[in-house]
Amino acid sequence: MSVLAITGGTGFVGATLIDLALARGYQVRALTRRPQPPRSGIVWIEGALDRPESLAKLVQGCDAVIHVAGVINGSDEEFHLGNVVGTEKMIDAAAQAGIKRFIHVSSLAAREPGLSAYGRSKCASEESVIASGGDWTIVRPPAIYGPRDRELLELFRVARLGVVPLPPGGHLSVIAVADLARLLLDCIQKPASIARIFEPDDGRDGGWPHADFVRLIGKAIGRKKILPLPIPQRLLRWGASADGLIRRGGAKLTPDRVAYFCHPDWTASPARRPPAELWAPEVETEQGLAETAAWYRAEGWL
């Protein structure tokens, strides 16, 4: 029975990953900033990426590390500390424990480091993983959706109004969190995934035009008609300034995100898709979005 060290286990992706790991019979050691209720199969390690002593405890007796934790919203410094320095400290902890298998959750944003501080930090984190010399795998998810997600939740809520502001043009790939979790676990024992960078998605070639994707969300919430409303980048930047003034540190639309959102191609590269013998998506997107909307309603989020 393998023992996994998981960071980000209390977040959206990490929580789904832990559920699946336990279902597959893994033992899990998971990092947490706050006390968690006891759960069979998990040892919770209180700590953080900037506390090396907690990382040393996290990796004790583990066979592999899945590094999910990261900063998705913040300042340039916060992105660097959380995504670059935090990853390097996790690599160091794994190396000191003699763990070679290291699976790193990055982002498609790493392909375009010039667009945003977030993308630069993810690109730099990948460089650190590659330079580590271990048996690494890097996974760059596109937009992730599913139960527990609070990022795309905003889009579901806006869709209820029937008019959805969008970036000007472009396509995106998406993936269900359950499919992403399966890939992360499937990679552990597969030598074909070592020293590879994967860009998984839902299997739709060319991704989704933004307008088509929000129409799917509208259908998921029972809204028959959705009007996609492309917004010029200049106006989105103004909106980011306003959101920053109103919600300050809790702002969802930031200048960094505007630059990211307005890039026309956030689709997974066919050349970097995981080989079919390793993994294939199982969640059909229309059905997955409907199930996500149902979960939001059941939890009172929507």
C-alpha positions as a Markdown table, in Angstrom:
| # | Residue | x | y | z |
|---|---|---|---|---|
| 1 | Met | 0.0 | 0.0 | 0.0 |
| 2 | Ser | 1.5 | 3.4 | -1.1 |
| 3 | Val | 1.5 | 6.4 | 1.1 |
| 4 | Leu | 1.0 | 9.8 | -0.5 |
| 5 | Ala | 2.0 | 13.3 | 0.7 |
| 6 | Ile | -0.5 | 15.8 | -0.6 |
| 7 | Thr | -0.4 | 19.6 | -0.4 |
| 8 | Gly | -3.5 | 21.7 | -1.0 |
| 9 | Gly | -5.6 | 18.9 | 0.4 |
| 10 | Thr | -8.2 | 21.2 | 1.9 |
| 11 | Gly | -8.8 | 23.0 | -1.4 |
| 12 | Phe | -11.1 | 22.3 | -4.3 |
| 13 | Val | -8.7 | 20.0 | -6.3 |
| 14 | Gly | -7.0 | 18.5 | -3.3 |
| 15 | Ala | -10.1 | 17.5 | -1.5 |
| 16 | Thr | -11.4 | 15.6 | -4.5 |
| 17 | Leu | -7.9 | 14.0 | -4.9 |
| 18 | Ile | -7.9 | 12.8 | -1.3 |
| 19 | Asp | -11.4 | 11.3 | -1.7 |
| 20 | Leu | -10.2 | 9.3 | -4.7 |
| 21 | Ala | -6.9 | 8.3 | -3.2 |
| 22 | Leu | -8.6 | 6.9 | -0.2 |
| 23 | Ala | -11.1 | 5.1 | -2.4 |
| 24 | Arg | -8.2 | 3.5 | -4.2 |
| 25 | Gly | -6.7 | 2.3 | -1.0 |
| 26 | Tyr | -3.9 | 4.8 | -0.6 |
| 27 | Gln | -2.8 | 6.1 | 2.8 |
| 28 | Val | -2.6 | 9.9 | 2.8 |
| 29 | Arg | -0.5 | 12.5 | 4.7 |
| 30 | Ala | -2.0 | 15.9 | 4.0 |
| 31 | Leu | -0.8 | 19.4 | 4.8 |
| 32 | Thr | -3.3 | 21.8 | 6.5 |
| 33 | Arg | -3.1 | 25.2 | 8.0 |
| 34 | Arg | -6.0 | 24.6 | 10.3 |
| 35 | Pro | -7.1 | 21.6 | 12.4 |
| 36 | Gln | -9.2 | 19.1 | 10.5 |
| 37 | Pro | -11.6 | 16.5 | 11.8 |
| 38 | Pro | -10.2 | 13.0 | 12.1 |
| 39 | Arg | -10.7 | 10.8 | 9.0 |
| 40 | Ser | -9.7 | 7.2 | 8.4 |
| 41 | Gly | -6.7 | 6.8 | 6.1 |
| 42 | Ile | -5.5 | 10.4 | 6.5 |
| 43 | Val | -2.8 | 11.9 | 8.8 |
| 44 | Trp | -3.3 | 15.7 | 8.8 |
| 45 | Ile | 0.0 | 17.6 | 9.2 |
| 46 | Glu | -0.5 | 21.1 | 10.5 |
| 47 | Gly | 1.8 | 23.5 | 8.7 |
| 48 | Ala | 2.4 | 25.4 | 5.5 |
| 49 | Leu | 4.8 | 25.6 | 2.6 |
| 50 | Asp | 6.8 | 28.3 | 4.3 |
| 51 | Arg | 7.4 | 26.1 | 7.4 |
| 52 | Pro | 10.1 | 23.5 | 6.4 |
| 53 | Glu | 9.7 | 21.6 | 9.7 |
| 54 | Ser | 6.1 | 20.8 | 8.8 |
| 55 | Leu | 7.0 | 19.7 | 5.3 |
| 56 | Ala | 9.6 | 17.3 | 6.8 |
| 57 | Lys | 6.8 | 15.7 | 8.9 |
| 58 | Leu | 4.5 | 15.6 | 5.8 |
| 59 | Val | 6.8 | 13.5 | 3.7 |
| 60 | Gln | 7.8 | 11.0 | 6.5 |
| 61 | Gly | 7.3 | 7.4 | 5.2 |
| 62 | Cys | 5.7 | 8.5 | 1.9 |
| 63 | Asp | 6.3 | 7.0 | -1.5 |
| 64 | Ala | 5.3 | 9.9 | -3.7 |
| 65 | Val | 4.4 | 13.6 | -3.4 |
| 66 | Ile | 1.5 | 15.3 | -5.2 |
| 67 | His | 2.0 | 19.0 | -5.0 |
| 68 | Val | -1.4 | 20.7 | -5.5 |
| 69 | Ala | -1.1 | 23.8 | -3.3 |
| 70 | Gly | -0.6 | 27.2 | -4.9 |
| 71 | Val | -1.6 | 30.8 | -5.0 |
| 72 | Ile | -4.2 | 31.7 | -7.7 |
| 73 | Asn | -4.9 | 35.3 | -6.6 |
| 74 | Gly | -2.5 | 37.8 | -5.1 |
| 75 | Ser | 0.4 | 40.2 | -5.6 |
| 76 | Asp | 3.5 | 39.5 | -7.6 |
| 77 | Glu | 5.3 | 38.7 | -4.4 |
| 78 | Glu | 2.5 | 36.4 | -3.1 |
| 79 | Phe | 2.6 | 34.5 | -6.4 |
| 80 | His | 6.4 | 34.1 | -6.2 |
| 81 | Leu | 6.4 | 33.0 | -2.6 |
| 82 | Gly | 3.5 | 30.6 | -2.9 |
| 83 | Asn | 4.1 | 29.1 | -6.3 |
| 84 | Val | 7.8 | 29.3 | -6.8 |
| 85 | Val | 9.4 | 29.3 | -3.3 |
| 86 | Gly | 6.7 | 27.0 | -1.9 |
| 87 | Thr | 7.3 | 24.5 | -4.7 |
| 88 | Glu | 11.1 | 24.6 | -4.1 |
| 89 | Lys | 10.6 | 23.9 | -0.4 |
| 90 | Met | 8.4 | 21.0 | -1.2 |
| 91 | Ile | 11.0 | 19.6 | -3.7 |
| 92 | Asp | 13.7 | 20.0 | -1.0 |
| 93 | Ala | 11.6 | 18.2 | 1.6 |
| 94 | Ala | 10.9 | 15.3 | -0.8 |
| 95 | Ala | 14.6 | 15.0 | -1.7 |
| 96 | Gln | 15.7 | 15.0 | 1.9 |
| 97 | Ala | 13.3 | 12.2 | 2.6 |
| 98 | Gly | 14.6 | 10.2 | -0.4 |
| 99 | Ile | 11.3 | 10.6 | -2.4 |
| 100 | Lys | 11.9 | 10.7 | -6.1 |
| 101 | Arg | 8.3 | 10.6 | -7.4 |
| 102 | Phe | 7.0 | 14.2 | -7.6 |
| 103 | Ile | 3.8 | 15.1 | -9.3 |
| 104 | His | 3.3 | 18.9 | -9.7 |
| 105 | Val | 0.0 | 20.6 | -10.5 |
| 106 | Ser | 0.8 | 23.6 | -12.7 |
| 107 | Ser | -1.4 | 25.6 | -15.1 |
| 108 | Leu | -1.8 | 26.3 | -18.8 |
| 109 | Ala | -0.8 | 29.8 | -17.7 |
| 110 | Ala | 2.8 | 28.6 | -17.5 |
| 111 | Arg | 2.9 | 28.5 | -21.3 |
| 112 | Glu | 2.5 | 32.3 | -21.4 |
| 113 | Pro | 4.7 | 33.7 | -18.6 |
| 114 | Gly | 4.7 | 37.1 | -20.2 |
| 115 | Leu | 1.0 | 37.6 | -19.7 |
| 116 | Ser | 0.6 | 37.6 | -15.9 |
| 117 | Ala | 2.5 | 37.3 | -12.7 |
| 118 | Tyr | 0.5 | 34.1 | -12.0 |
| 119 | Gly | 1.8 | 32.6 | -15.3 |
| 120 | Arg | 5.4 | 33.7 | -14.6 |
| 121 | Ser | 5.2 | 32.0 | -11.1 |
| 122 | Lys | 3.8 | 28.8 | -12.5 |
| 123 | Cys | 6.5 | 28.7 | -15.3 |
| 124 | Ala | 9.2 | 29.3 | -12.7 |
| 125 | Ser | 7.8 | 26.5 | -10.5 |
| 126 | Glu | 7.9 | 24.1 | -13.5 |
| 127 | Glu | 11.6 | 25.0 | -14.1 |
| 128 | Ser | 12.4 | 24.2 | -10.4 |
| 129 | Val | 10.6 | 20.8 | -10.7 |
| 130 | Ile | 12.5 | 19.9 | -13.9 |
| 131 | Ala | 15.8 | 21.0 | -12.4 |
| 132 | Ser | 15.2 | 18.8 | -9.4 |
| 133 | Gly | 16.4 | 15.6 | -11.1 |
| 134 | Gly | 13.7 | 13.5 | -9.6 |
| 135 | Asp | 11.1 | 11.4 | -11.3 |
| 136 | Trp | 8.7 | 14.3 | -11.9 |
| 137 | Thr | 5.5 | 14.7 | -13.8 |
| 138 | Ile | 4.0 | 18.2 | -14.5 |
| 139 | Val | 0.2 | 18.5 | -15.1 |
| 140 | Arg | -1.1 | 21.7 | -16.6 |
| 141 | Pro | -4.9 | 21.7 | -16.1 |
| 142 | Pro | -7.1 | 24.1 | -18.1 |
| 143 | Ala | -10.1 | 25.6 | -16.4 |
| 144 | Ile | -11.3 | 23.1 | -13.7 |
| 145 | Tyr | -14.9 | 22.8 | -12.7 |
| 146 | Gly | -16.8 | 20.6 | -10.3 |
| 147 | Pro | -18.3 | 20.4 | -6.8 |
| 148 | Arg | -16.5 | 22.6 | -4.2 |
| 149 | Asp | -15.2 | 25.0 | -6.8 |
| 150 | Arg | -15.6 | 28.7 | -6.0 |
| 151 | Glu | -13.9 | 30.2 | -9.1 |
| 152 | Leu | -16.3 | 29.2 | -11.8 |
| 153 | Leu | -19.1 | 29.5 | -9.3 |
| 154 | Glu | -19.1 | 33.2 | -10.1 |
| 155 | Leu | -19.9 | 32.4 | -13.8 |
| 156 | Phe | -22.8 | 30.1 | -12.7 |
| 157 | Arg | -24.2 | 32.9 | -10.6 |
| 158 | Val | -23.9 | 35.5 | -13.4 |
| 159 | Ala | -25.5 | 33.2 | -15.9 |
| 160 | Arg | -28.7 | 33.3 | -13.8 |
| 161 | Leu | -29.1 | 36.9 | -15.1 |
| 162 | Gly | -29.2 | 35.7 | -18.7 |
| 163 | Val | -26.3 | 38.0 | -19.8 |
| 164 | Val | -22.7 | 37.0 | -19.3 |
| 165 | Pro | -19.8 | 39.4 | -19.8 |
| 166 | Leu | -16.9 | 37.6 | -21.5 |
| 167 | Pro | -13.4 | 38.3 | -22.7 |
| 168 | Pro | -13.2 | 39.4 | -26.4 |
| 169 | Gly | -13.2 | 36.1 | -28.4 |
| 170 | Gly | -11.0 | 33.1 | -27.8 |
| 171 | His | -11.3 | 29.4 | -26.9 |
| 172 | Leu | -10.7 | 27.5 | -23.7 |
| 173 | Ser | -10.3 | 23.9 | -22.6 |
| 174 | Val | -11.9 | 22.6 | -19.5 |
| 175 | Ile | -11.6 | 19.5 | -17.3 |
| 176 | Ala | -13.8 | 18.0 | -14.5 |
| 177 | Val | -12.1 | 17.9 | -11.2 |
| 178 | Ala | -12.8 | 14.2 | -10.9 |
| 179 | Asp | -11.0 | 13.5 | -14.2 |
| 180 | Leu | -8.0 | 15.6 | -13.1 |
| 181 | Ala | -7.8 | 13.7 | -9.8 |
| 182 | Arg | -7.8 | 10.4 | -11.7 |
| 183 | Leu | -4.9 | 11.6 | -13.9 |
| 184 | Leu | -2.8 | 12.7 | -10.9 |
| 185 | Leu | -3.2 | 9.3 | -9.3 |
| 186 | Asp | -2.9 | 7.3 | -12.5 |
| 187 | Cys | 0.5 | 8.9 | -13.1 |
| 188 | Ile | 2.0 | 7.6 | -9.8 |
| 189 | Gln | 2.8 | 4.1 | -10.9 |
| 190 | Lys | 3.2 | 4.8 | -14.7 |
| 191 | Pro | 6.8 | 5.1 | -15.9 |
| 192 | Ala | 5.5 | 6.6 | -19.2 |
| 193 | Ser | 4.5 | 9.7 | -17.2 |
| 194 | Ile | 7.9 | 10.4 | -15.8 |
| 195 | Ala | 9.6 | 13.6 | -17.2 |
| 196 | Arg | 6.5 | 14.5 | -19.1 |
| 197 | Ile | 4.4 | 17.7 | -19.1 |
| 198 | Phe | 0.7 | 16.9 | -19.6 |
| 199 | Glu | -2.1 | 19.2 | -20.7 |
| 200 | Pro | -5.3 | 17.2 | -20.0 |
| 201 | Asp | -8.8 | 18.3 | -21.0 |
| 202 | Asp | -12.3 | 17.0 | -21.6 |
| 203 | Gly | -11.4 | 15.6 | -25.0 |
| 204 | Arg | -12.9 | 18.3 | -27.1 |
| 205 | Asp | -10.6 | 19.2 | -29.9 |
| 206 | Gly | -9.9 | 22.9 | -30.1 |
| 207 | Gly | -11.6 | 23.5 | -26.8 |
| 208 | Trp | -14.8 | 25.6 | -26.4 |
| 209 | Pro | -15.5 | 29.1 | -27.7 |
| 210 | His | -16.2 | 31.2 | -24.7 |
| 211 | Ala | -19.8 | 31.9 | -25.8 |
| 212 | Asp | -20.5 | 28.2 | -26.3 |
| 213 | Phe | -19.2 | 27.4 | -22.8 |
| 214 | Val | -21.3 | 29.9 | -21.0 |
| 215 | Arg | -24.4 | 28.6 | -23.0 |
| 216 | Leu | -23.6 | 25.2 | -21.5 |
| 217 | Ile | -23.5 | 26.7 | -18.1 |
| 218 | Gly | -26.8 | 28.4 | -18.8 |
| 219 | Lys | -28.3 | 25.0 | -19.8 |
| 220 | Ala | -26.8 | 23.5 | -16.6 |
| 221 | Ile | -28.7 | 25.9 | -14.4 |
| 222 | Gly | -31.9 | 25.7 | -16.5 |
| 223 | Arg | -31.6 | 29.0 | -18.3 |
| 224 | Lys | -32.8 | 28.5 | -21.8 |
| 225 | Lys | -31.3 | 31.6 | -23.3 |
| 226 | Ile | -27.9 | 33.1 | -22.5 |
| 227 | Leu | -26.6 | 36.3 | -24.1 |
| 228 | Pro | -22.8 | 36.2 | -24.2 |
| 229 | Leu | -21.5 | 39.7 | -24.1 |
| 230 | Pro | -17.8 | 40.2 | -25.2 |
| 231 | Ile | -16.2 | 43.0 | -23.3 |
| 232 | Pro | -13.1 | 44.9 | -24.6 |
| 233 | Gln | -10.0 | 44.4 | -22.6 |
| 234 | Arg | -9.8 | 48.1 | -21.8 |
| 235 | Leu | -13.2 | 47.9 | -20.0 |
| 236 | Leu | -12.2 | 44.7 | -18.2 |
| 237 | Arg | -9.2 | 46.5 | -16.8 |
| 238 | Trp | -11.4 | 49.3 | -15.6 |
| 239 | Gly | -13.7 | 46.6 | -14.0 |
| 240 | Ala | -10.6 | 45.1 | -12.3 |
| 241 | Ser | -9.8 | 48.5 | -10.8 |
| 242 | Ala | -13.3 | 48.9 | -9.5 |
| 243 | Asp | -13.4 | 45.3 | -8.1 |
| 244 | Gly | -10.1 | 46.0 | -6.3 |
| 245 | Leu | -11.5 | 49.2 | -4.7 |
| 246 | Ile | -14.7 | 47.4 | -3.6 |
| 247 | Arg | -13.5 | 44.0 | -2.5 |
| 248 | Arg | -9.7 | 44.8 | -2.1 |
| 249 | Gly | -7.9 | 41.5 | -1.3 |
| 250 | Gly | -11.0 | 39.5 | -2.1 |
| 251 | Ala | -11.4 | 40.9 | -5.6 |
| 252 | Lys | -12.1 | 38.2 | -8.2 |
| 253 | Leu | -11.3 | 40.3 | -11.3 |
| 254 | Thr | -7.7 | 41.6 | -11.0 |
| 255 | Pro | -5.5 | 43.2 | -13.6 |
| 256 | Asp | -3.5 | 40.0 | -13.6 |
| 257 | Arg | -6.6 | 37.9 | -14.4 |
| 258 | Val | -7.7 | 40.3 | -17.1 |
| 259 | Ala | -4.5 | 39.7 | -19.0 |
| 260 | Tyr | -4.9 | 36.0 | -18.5 |
| 261 | Phe | -8.6 | 35.9 | -19.5 |
| 262 | Cys | -8.1 | 38.0 | -22.7 |
| 263 | His | -5.5 | 35.7 | -24.2 |
| 264 | Pro | -7.3 | 34.0 | -27.1 |
| 265 | Asp | -6.0 | 30.5 | -26.7 |
| 266 | Trp | -6.3 | 28.6 | -23.5 |
| 267 | Thr | -6.8 | 25.2 | -25.1 |
| 268 | Ala | -4.8 | 22.1 | -24.2 |
| 269 | Ser | -2.1 | 21.2 | -26.7 |
| 270 | Pro | -2.9 | 18.0 | -28.5 |
| 271 | Ala | 0.9 | 17.2 | -28.4 |
| 272 | Arg | 0.8 | 17.3 | -24.6 |
| 273 | Arg | -2.4 | 15.3 | -24.0 |
| 274 | Pro | -1.7 | 12.2 | -21.8 |
| 275 | Pro | -1.5 | 9.1 | -23.9 |
| 276 | Ala | -4.7 | 7.1 | -24.1 |
| 277 | Glu | -3.1 | 4.1 | -22.5 |
| 278 | Leu | -2.3 | 6.2 | -19.5 |
| 279 | Trp | -5.6 | 8.2 | -19.1 |
| 280 | Ala | -8.6 | 9.5 | -20.9 |
| 281 | Pro | -11.4 | 11.8 | -19.7 |
| 282 | Glu | -14.6 | 10.2 | -18.5 |
| 283 | Val | -16.8 | 13.1 | -17.6 |
| 284 | Glu | -18.8 | 14.5 | -20.5 |
| 285 | Thr | -18.8 | 18.3 | -20.0 |
| 286 | Glu | -22.5 | 19.1 | -20.4 |
| 287 | Gln | -23.4 | 16.4 | -17.9 |
| 288 | Gly | -20.5 | 17.4 | -15.6 |
| 289 | Leu | -21.7 | 21.1 | -15.5 |
| 290 | Ala | -25.2 | 20.0 | -14.8 |
| 291 | Glu | -24.0 | 17.9 | -11.9 |
| 292 | Thr | -21.9 | 20.8 | -10.6 |
| 293 | Ala | -24.9 | 23.1 | -10.7 |
| 294 | Ala | -26.9 | 20.5 | -8.8 |
| 295 | Trp | -24.2 | 20.3 | -6.1 |
| 296 | Tyr | -24.1 | 24.1 | -5.8 |
| 297 | Arg | -27.9 | 24.2 | -5.3 |
| 298 | Ala | -27.8 | 21.4 | -2.7 |
| 299 | Glu | -25.2 | 23.3 | -0.8 |
| 300 | Gly | -27.0 | 26.7 | -1.1 |
| 301 | Trp | -24.2 | 28.2 | -3.2 |
| 302 | Leu | -26.4 | 28.9 | -6.2 |
